[in-house]
Amino acid sequence: MASNTKASSVKRKNKHEKAGRRRKNAMARKSTKSATELFAGLGAPGQPAPKQ
């Protein structure tokens, strides 16, 4: 049977790894702009582009 110290250190290590993975997953969810955001500066379809 493993010691309490070993069990605690493994849990802590797992918690840190999961926190990093959760952070990266959250970042990846919003890394790509939607089509609406990407083409927002070009104006409405069928209309001339706004002057810059």
N, C-alpha and C positions, 0 to 999 in steps of 0.2 A: 504494500500500500504506500502511495506517495505521501510525502510530508506536506503539511499545511503550507509551508514556505514555498515549496516547489509548485503546488497547485495555485497559490496566489500569484506567483511570478508568471506562470503560464497564462492565467486569466488576464493579467495586466498587459502582457505582450499581445494577446489576441485582441484586447480592447483597443490598443493603439493601432494595430493593423487595420481593424475594422473602421476606426475613425478616419484613417487616411483614405481607405477605399470609398467610404461614404462621401467624403469631401470631394474626391475626384469624380465620382459618379454625378454628384450635384453640379459640378463645373461642366461636365460633358453634356449634361442635359440641355444647357443653354449656350453651348459653344457655337452653334450654327444659327445664323439669323434666319427668320422666316422670310418667305417671299414678300410678304407685305412690308416688313422692315427693310429688306434688301432694295426694293424698288420704290420706296416711299418718296425719295427725292426726285423721281422722274415725272411725277404728276399723274393725273387720271389717264386711263387708257383712251386712245383716240383723240386726246388733246395735246397741243404742243407742250413741250417741256418748259417749265418755268425758267425765266431768265436768271442767271446767276450773278 
